[in-house]
Amino acid sequence: MRVHVVSDVHGRADALAGAAEGADALICLGDLILFVDYDDHAQGIFADLFGARNAAEFIALRTAKRFDEARAMSARLWASLDGDPREHIERNVRAQYDALFAAMPTPAYLTYGNVDLPRLWADYLRPGHQVLDGEVTEIGGLRFGFVGGGLKTPYRTPHEITDEEYAAKVEAVGEVDVLCCHIPPALPELLYDVVARRFERGSEATLEAIRRTQPRYVLFGHVHNPLRARARVGRTECVNVGHFRGKGVPYVLEW
């Protein structure tokens, strides 16, 4: 059995279309949308609406953790548009989802990332796409559990949930062979992004579940440029499957 795993697609519909070639199935760990691009400031919804120069300034403020200034700048820009800002965001998100789900191979097992809008997904799913969140399915004789979303941060991305909500989903999954999450377990070496020079948030609940249940693998994304892409906890191999927008290549899991 061969499964390809992607995370942090962030608009790469071109590469997504071929991501399952040679595989029996695709797993997607979320973050389909590209709102701002830290590498290319001209890309993403923010730049489409307000231009690359404003996107660069906005990114610089967030990178410097000047969140109040970034929010004030963002508010001024949104106020300059006609109509409800939420309508502008949704229109652009829908345009990206239209292209991304059209490119999504089948069969595919998906969960949400922290920048996704789960309420919109049902409008774009095709036969062969299965969304799981706090749920388990069997693939090739192994039990796969899925936990989507991110934890609350100062960045206030769209699909951040409380630690308690996240822990409840981890608990609902229970014992599995492979645990698939968007965010990593709370191991510092897996959380530090060497390019952004910051720690992302990881899940203590996931780490505790790994120690207790010892799945074969825990697969995740979220940290685009990790200090370490792999770590072992007991018999469990924890693997960052890679920044798909940057690499365009899936992680391969075979058994």
C-alpha positions as YAML, in Angstrom:
chain: A
units: angstrom
residues:
- id: 1
  name: MET
  ca: [0.00, 0.00, 0.00]
- id: 2
  name: ARG
  ca: [1.27, 3.44, -0.91]
- id: 3
  name: VAL
  ca: [-0.24, 6.71, 0.33]
- id: 4
  name: HIS
  ca: [0.97, 10.22, -0.51]
- id: 5
  name: VAL
  ca: [0.58, 12.90, 2.16]
- id: 6
  name: VAL
  ca: [0.55, 16.67, 1.65]
- id: 7
  name: SER
  ca: [0.09, 19.65, 3.97]
- id: 8
  name: ASP
  ca: [0.20, 23.43, 3.63]
- id: 9
  name: VAL
  ca: [-0.84, 23.44, -0.01]
- id: 10
  name: HIS
  ca: [-1.48, 27.21, 0.09]
- id: 11
  name: GLY
  ca: [-2.79, 27.58, -3.44]
- id: 12
  name: ARG
  ca: [-0.58, 25.08, -5.30]
- id: 13
  name: ALA
  ca: [-3.37, 23.61, -7.42]
- id: 14
  name: ASP
  ca: [-0.86, 22.93, -10.21]
- id: 15
  name: ALA
  ca: [1.23, 20.56, -8.10]
- id: 16
  name: LEU
  ca: [-1.77, 19.14, -6.25]
- id: 17
  name: ALA
  ca: [-3.22, 17.72, -9.44]
- id: 18
  name: GLY
  ca: [-0.32, 15.25, -9.72]
- id: 19
  name: ALA
  ca: [0.28, 14.67, -6.02]
- id: 20
  name: ALA
  ca: [-1.25, 11.18, -5.99]
- id: 21
  name: GLU
  ca: [0.51, 9.78, -9.05]
- id: 22
  name: GLY
  ca: [1.67, 6.25, -8.25]
- id: 23
  name: ALA
  ca: [-0.26, 6.16, -4.96]
- id: 24
  name: ASP
  ca: [-3.35, 4.28, -3.83]
- id: 25
  name: ALA
  ca: [-4.70, 7.38, -2.07]
- id: 26
  name: LEU
  ca: [-3.89, 10.94, -1.05]
- id: 27
  name: ILE
  ca: [-4.03, 12.41, 2.44]
- id: 28
  name: CYS
  ca: [-4.25, 16.21, 2.73]
- id: 29
  name: LEU
  ca: [-3.58, 17.79, 6.13]
- id: 30
  name: GLY
  ca: [-5.03, 21.18, 5.32]
- id: 31
  name: ASP
  ca: [-4.09, 24.81, 4.80]
- id: 32
  name: LEU
  ca: [-5.32, 24.90, 1.24]
- id: 33
  name: ILE
  ca: [-5.78, 28.67, 1.14]
- id: 34
  name: LEU
  ca: [-3.04, 31.24, 0.49]
- id: 35
  name: PHE
  ca: [-3.88, 34.48, 2.31]
- id: 36
  name: VAL
  ca: [-0.37, 35.98, 2.51]
- id: 37
  name: ASP
  ca: [2.87, 34.59, 1.11]
- id: 38
  name: TYR
  ca: [5.92, 35.22, 3.30]
- id: 39
  name: ASP
  ca: [8.25, 34.28, 0.43]
- id: 40
  name: ASP
  ca: [6.56, 36.12, -2.46]
- id: 41
  name: HIS
  ca: [4.67, 39.17, -1.24]
- id: 42
  name: ALA
  ca: [2.85, 39.53, -4.56]
- id: 43
  name: GLN
  ca: [0.96, 36.26, -4.02]
- id: 44
  name: GLY
  ca: [-2.13, 35.56, -1.94]
- id: 45
  name: ILE
  ca: [-5.50, 37.13, -1.20]
- id: 46
  name: PHE
  ca: [-4.07, 40.08, 0.74]
- id: 47
  name: ALA
  ca: [-1.78, 41.07, -2.15]
- id: 48
  name: ASP
  ca: [-4.55, 40.56, -4.71]
- id: 49
  name: LEU
  ca: [-6.71, 43.05, -2.82]
- id: 50
  name: PHE
  ca: [-4.14, 45.57, -1.57]
- id: 51
  name: GLY
  ca: [-0.94, 45.08, -3.60]
- id: 52
  name: ALA
  ca: [2.47, 43.57, -2.91]
- id: 53
  name: ARG
  ca: [3.83, 46.66, -1.11]
- id: 54
  name: ASN
  ca: [1.06, 46.61, 1.49]
- id: 55
  name: ALA
  ca: [1.41, 42.84, 1.82]
- id: 56
  name: ALA
  ca: [5.14, 43.24, 2.49]
- id: 57
  name: GLU
  ca: [4.49, 45.84, 5.20]
- id: 58
  name: PHE
  ca: [1.78, 43.70, 6.78]
- id: 59
  name: ILE
  ca: [4.06, 40.65, 6.83]
- id: 60
  name: ALA
  ca: [6.92, 42.67, 8.31]
- id: 61
  name: LEU
  ca: [4.71, 43.85, 11.18]
- id: 62
  name: ARG
  ca: [3.50, 40.31, 11.92]
- id: 63
  name: THR
  ca: [7.02, 38.92, 11.71]
- id: 64
  name: ALA
  ca: [8.16, 41.54, 14.24]
- id: 65
  name: LYS
  ca: [5.19, 40.51, 16.44]
- id: 66
  name: ARG
  ca: [3.76, 44.03, 16.24]
- id: 67
  name: PHE
  ca: [0.29, 42.55, 16.08]
- id: 68
  name: ASP
  ca: [-1.66, 45.64, 17.14]
- id: 69
  name: GLU
  ca: [-0.03, 47.69, 14.38]
- id: 70
  name: ALA
  ca: [-0.65, 44.92, 11.85]
- id: 71
  name: ARG
  ca: [-4.33, 44.75, 12.81]
- id: 72
  name: ALA
  ca: [-4.67, 48.54, 12.63]
- id: 73
  name: MET
  ca: [-3.08, 48.58, 9.17]
- id: 74
  name: SER
  ca: [-5.31, 45.75, 8.03]
- id: 75
  name: ALA
  ca: [-8.41, 47.52, 9.35]
- id: 76
  name: ARG
  ca: [-7.53, 50.68, 7.40]
- id: 77
  name: LEU
  ca: [-7.08, 48.72, 4.20]
- id: 78
  name: TRP
  ca: [-10.30, 46.78, 4.58]
- id: 79
  name: ALA
  ca: [-12.17, 50.03, 5.28]
- id: 80
  name: SER
  ca: [-10.96, 51.36, 1.93]
- id: 81
  name: LEU
  ca: [-12.94, 48.69, 0.06]
- id: 82
  name: ASP
  ca: [-16.60, 48.92, -0.84]
- id: 83
  name: GLY
  ca: [-18.88, 46.52, 1.01]
- id: 84
  name: ASP
  ca: [-18.35, 44.01, 3.79]
- id: 85
  name: PRO
  ca: [-14.71, 42.82, 4.08]
- id: 86
  name: ARG
  ca: [-16.00, 39.31, 4.75]
- id: 87
  name: GLU
  ca: [-17.60, 39.26, 1.31]
- id: 88
  name: HIS
  ca: [-14.28, 40.16, -0.33]
- id: 89
  name: ILE
  ca: [-12.48, 37.45, 1.64]
- id: 90
  name: GLU
  ca: [-15.08, 34.78, 0.90]
- id: 91
  name: ARG
  ca: [-15.15, 35.59, -2.81]
- id: 92
  name: ASN
  ca: [-11.37, 35.18, -3.04]
- id: 93
  name: VAL
  ca: [-11.33, 32.08, -0.85]
- id: 94
  name: ARG
  ca: [-14.02, 30.50, -3.00]
- id: 95
  name: ALA
  ca: [-12.01, 31.19, -6.14]
- id: 96
  name: GLN
  ca: [-9.03, 29.36, -4.61]
- id: 97
  name: TYR
  ca: [-11.16, 26.47, -3.33]
- id: 98
  name: ASP
  ca: [-12.75, 26.08, -6.76]
- id: 99
  name: ALA
  ca: [-9.33, 25.51, -8.35]
- id: 100
  name: LEU
  ca: [-7.92, 23.45, -5.49]
- id: 101
  name: PHE
  ca: [-10.76, 20.97, -5.11]
- id: 102
  name: ALA
  ca: [-10.99, 20.58, -8.88]
- id: 103
  name: ALA
  ca: [-7.31, 19.57, -8.80]
- id: 104
  name: MET
  ca: [-7.62, 17.36, -5.68]
- id: 105
  name: PRO
  ca: [-7.05, 13.71, -6.66]
- id: 106
  name: THR
  ca: [-9.33, 10.87, -5.62]
- id: 107
  name: PRO
  ca: [-9.51, 8.99, -3.39]
- id: 108
  name: ALA
  ca: [-8.44, 11.64, -0.89]
- id: 109
  name: TYR
  ca: [-8.75, 11.85, 2.88]
- id: 110
  name: LEU
  ca: [-8.73, 15.44, 4.14]
- id: 111
  name: THR
  ca: [-8.68, 17.43, 7.34]
- id: 112
  name: TYR
  ca: [-8.63, 21.16, 7.99]
- id: 113
  name: GLY
  ca: [-5.67, 23.48, 8.56]
- id: 114
  name: ASN
  ca: [-5.67, 26.61, 10.68]
- id: 115
  name: VAL
  ca: [-6.15, 28.94, 7.69]
- id: 116
  name: ASP
  ca: [-9.02, 26.99, 6.13]
- id: 117
  name: LEU
  ca: [-12.74, 27.85, 6.23]
- id: 118
  name: PRO
  ca: [-14.43, 24.51, 7.00]
- id: 119
  name: ARG
  ca: [-17.96, 25.83, 6.45]
- id: 120
  name: LEU
  ca: [-17.20, 26.26, 2.72]
- id: 121
  name: TRP
  ca: [-15.70, 22.85, 2.01]
- id: 122
  name: ALA
  ca: [-18.99, 21.04, 1.40]
- id: 123
  name: ASP
  ca: [-19.60, 23.23, -1.65]
- id: 124
  name: TYR
  ca: [-16.47, 21.90, -3.38]
- id: 125
  name: LEU
  ca: [-16.02, 18.27, -2.32]
- id: 126
  name: ARG
  ca: [-16.28, 15.70, -5.08]
- id: 127
  name: PRO
  ca: [-17.05, 11.95, -4.93]
- id: 128
  name: GLY
  ca: [-13.97, 10.26, -3.49]
- id: 129
  name: HIS
  ca: [-13.14, 13.13, -1.11]
- id: 130
  name: GLN
  ca: [-13.64, 12.25, 2.55]
- id: 131
  name: VAL
  ca: [-13.23, 14.88, 5.28]
- id: 132
  name: LEU
  ca: [-12.34, 13.61, 8.76]
- id: 133
  name: ASP
  ca: [-11.82, 15.63, 11.94]
- id: 134
  name: GLY
  ca: [-11.73, 13.87, 15.29]
- id: 135
  name: GLU
  ca: [-12.56, 10.71, 13.34]
- id: 136
  name: VAL
  ca: [-11.00, 7.43, 12.27]
- id: 137
  name: THR
  ca: [-11.02, 5.50, 9.00]
- id: 138
  name: GLU
  ca: [-9.30, 2.37, 7.69]
- id: 139
  name: ILE
  ca: [-6.84, 2.62, 4.81]
- id: 140
  name: GLY
  ca: [-5.13, -0.52, 3.60]
- id: 141
  name: GLY
  ca: [-5.80, -2.39, 6.85]
- id: 142
  name: LEU
  ca: [-4.44, 0.35, 9.14]
- id: 143
  name: ARG
  ca: [-6.45, 2.69, 11.37]
- id: 144
  name: PHE
  ca: [-5.89, 6.35, 10.50]
- id: 145
  name: GLY
  ca: [-7.05, 9.08, 12.86]
- id: 146
  name: PHE
  ca: [-7.49, 12.72, 11.81]
- id: 147
  name: VAL
  ca: [-7.39, 15.91, 13.88]
- id: 148
  name: GLY
  ca: [-7.72, 19.21, 12.04]
- id: 149
  name: GLY
  ca: [-7.34, 22.89, 12.81]
- id: 150
  name: GLY
  ca: [-4.84, 24.86, 14.87]
- id: 151
  name: LEU
  ca: [-4.61, 26.25, 18.39]
- id: 152
  name: LYS
  ca: [-5.24, 29.87, 19.28]
- id: 153
  name: THR
  ca: [-2.37, 32.31, 18.58]
- id: 154
  name: PRO
  ca: [-1.84, 36.08, 18.26]
- id: 155
  name: TYR
  ca: [-2.10, 35.61, 14.46]
- id: 156
  name: ARG
  ca: [-5.84, 34.87, 14.76]
- id: 157
  name: THR
  ca: [-6.02, 32.65, 11.70]
- id: 158
  name: PRO
  ca: [-9.54, 31.54, 10.71]
- id: 159
  name: HIS
  ca: [-9.67, 27.99, 12.09]
- id: 160
  name: GLU
  ca: [-8.00, 28.23, 15.50]
- id: 161
  name: ILE
  ca: [-9.76, 26.42, 18.34]
- id: 162
  name: THR
  ca: [-9.27, 26.16, 22.09]
- id: 163
  name: ASP
  ca: [-6.91, 23.66, 23.68]
- id: 164
  name: GLU
  ca: [-9.95, 21.92, 25.18]
- id: 165
  name: GLU
  ca: [-11.71, 21.54, 21.83]
- id: 166
  name: TYR
  ca: [-8.54, 20.22, 20.25]
- id: 167
  name: ALA
  ca: [-7.91, 17.75, 23.09]
- id: 168
  name: ALA
  ca: [-11.46, 16.44, 22.76]
- id: 169
  name: LYS
  ca: [-10.83, 15.57, 19.11]
- id: 170
  name: VAL
  ca: [-7.58, 13.81, 19.97]
- id: 171
  name: GLU
  ca: [-9.44, 11.84, 22.65]
- id: 172
  name: ALA
  ca: [-12.21, 10.94, 20.20]
- id: 173
  name: VAL
  ca: [-9.66, 9.44, 17.80]
- id: 174
  name: GLY
  ca: [-8.22, 7.14, 20.47]
- id: 175
  name: GLU
  ca: [-5.77, 4.38, 19.53]
- id: 176
  name: VAL
  ca: [-4.75, 4.31, 15.87]
- id: 177
  name: ASP
  ca: [-1.88, 3.10, 13.72]
- id: 178
  name: VAL
  ca: [-1.34, 6.49, 12.08]
- id: 179
  name: LEU
  ca: [-2.39, 9.84, 13.55]
- id: 180
  name: CYS
  ca: [-2.78, 12.64, 10.99]
- id: 181
  name: CYS
  ca: [-2.90, 16.25, 12.28]
- id: 182
  name: HIS
  ca: [-2.36, 19.67, 10.82]
- id: 183
  name: ILE
  ca: [-0.19, 20.90, 13.72]
- id: 184
  name: PRO
  ca: [2.71, 19.02, 15.35]
- id: 185
  name: PRO
  ca: [2.85, 17.52, 18.81]
- id: 186
  name: ALA
  ca: [4.37, 19.91, 21.35]
- id: 187
  name: LEU
  ca: [8.03, 18.99, 20.91]
- id: 188
  name: PRO
  ca: [10.15, 22.18, 20.68]
- id: 189
  name: GLU
  ca: [12.45, 20.85, 17.96]
- id: 190
  name: LEU
  ca: [9.42, 20.20, 15.73]
- id: 191
  name: LEU
  ca: [7.87, 23.62, 16.39]
- id: 192
  name: TYR
  ca: [10.71, 26.01, 15.58]
- id: 193
  name: ASP
  ca: [10.65, 27.55, 12.09]
- id: 194
  name: VAL
  ca: [14.24, 28.44, 11.15]
- id: 195
  name: VAL
  ca: [13.19, 30.96, 8.47]
- id: 196
  name: ALA
  ca: [10.42, 32.73, 10.38]
- id: 197
  name: ARG
  ca: [12.60, 32.45, 13.52]
- id: 198
  name: ARG
  ca: [9.74, 31.61, 15.81]
- id: 199
  name: PHE
  ca: [8.07, 28.71, 17.58]
- id: 200
  name: GLU
  ca: [4.68, 27.69, 16.23]
- id: 201
  name: ARG
  ca: [2.09, 26.22, 18.56]
- id: 202
  name: GLY
  ca: [1.99, 22.46, 18.96]
- id: 203
  name: SER
  ca: [-0.45, 20.23, 20.77]
- id: 204
  name: GLU
  ca: [0.22, 18.92, 24.28]
- id: 205
  name: ALA
  ca: [-2.83, 16.67, 23.90]
- id: 206
  name: THR
  ca: [-1.30, 15.05, 20.82]
- id: 207
  name: LEU
  ca: [2.01, 14.51, 22.60]
- id: 208
  name: GLU
  ca: [0.28, 12.93, 25.60]
- id: 209
  name: ALA
  ca: [-1.73, 10.64, 23.28]
- id: 210
  name: ILE
  ca: [1.46, 9.58, 21.50]
- id: 211
  name: ARG
  ca: [3.11, 8.63, 24.80]
- id: 212
  name: ARG
  ca: [0.01, 6.76, 25.91]
- id: 213
  name: THR
  ca: [-1.03, 4.92, 22.72]
- id: 214
  name: GLN
  ca: [2.22, 4.73, 20.67]
- id: 215
  name: PRO
  ca: [0.90, 4.87, 17.08]
- id: 216
  name: ARG
  ca: [3.33, 3.82, 14.35]
- id: 217
  name: TYR
  ca: [3.37, 7.31, 12.83]
- id: 218
  name: VAL
  ca: [2.17, 10.83, 13.56]
- id: 219
  name: LEU
  ca: [2.04, 12.93, 10.39]
- id: 220
  name: PHE
  ca: [1.61, 16.72, 10.37]
- id: 221
  name: GLY
  ca: [2.62, 19.96, 8.67]
- id: 222
  name: HIS
  ca: [2.07, 23.60, 9.71]
- id: 223
  name: VAL
  ca: [5.76, 24.44, 10.38]
- id: 224
  name: HIS
  ca: [7.07, 25.32, 6.93]
- id: 225
  name: ASN
  ca: [10.81, 25.27, 7.68]
- id: 226
  name: PRO
  ca: [11.24, 23.12, 10.79]
- id: 227
  name: LEU
  ca: [14.43, 22.87, 12.80]
- id: 228
  name: ARG
  ca: [13.82, 19.13, 12.69]
- id: 229
  name: ALA
  ca: [11.37, 17.36, 10.40]
- id: 230
  name: ARG
  ca: [11.34, 14.10, 12.38]
- id: 231
  name: ALA
  ca: [11.45, 12.97, 15.98]
- id: 232
  name: ARG
  ca: [10.82, 9.70, 17.78]
- id: 233
  name: VAL
  ca: [8.67, 9.33, 20.88]
- id: 234
  name: GLY
  ca: [8.97, 5.75, 22.08]
- id: 235
  name: ARG
  ca: [8.14, 3.62, 19.04]
- id: 236
  name: THR
  ca: [6.29, 6.48, 17.31]
- id: 237
  name: GLU
  ca: [7.87, 8.25, 14.36]
- id: 238
  name: CYS
  ca: [6.69, 11.88, 14.21]
- id: 239
  name: VAL
  ca: [7.08, 13.31, 10.70]
- id: 240
  name: ASN
  ca: [6.57, 16.78, 9.23]
- id: 241
  name: VAL
  ca: [5.38, 15.88, 5.72]
- id: 242
  name: GLY
  ca: [6.74, 19.11, 4.24]
- id: 243
  name: HIS
  ca: [5.62, 22.49, 2.96]
- id: 244
  name: PHE
  ca: [3.78, 21.46, -0.20]
- id: 245
  name: ARG
  ca: [3.53, 24.99, -1.58]
- id: 246
  name: GLY
  ca: [7.30, 25.30, -1.46]
- id: 247
  name: LYS
  ca: [8.30, 21.79, -2.49]
- id: 248
  name: GLY
  ca: [5.42, 20.55, -4.62]
- id: 249
  name: VAL
  ca: [6.29, 16.98, -3.63]
- id: 250
  name: PRO
  ca: [4.24, 14.72, -1.32]
- id: 251
  name: TYR
  ca: [5.52, 12.62, 1.55]
- id: 252
  name: VAL
  ca: [5.35, 8.91, 0.74]
- id: 253
  name: LEU
  ca: [4.08, 6.35, 3.27]
- id: 254
  name: GLU
  ca: [4.30, 2.69, 2.30]
- id: 255
  name: TRP
  ca: [3.40, -0.53, 4.13]
...
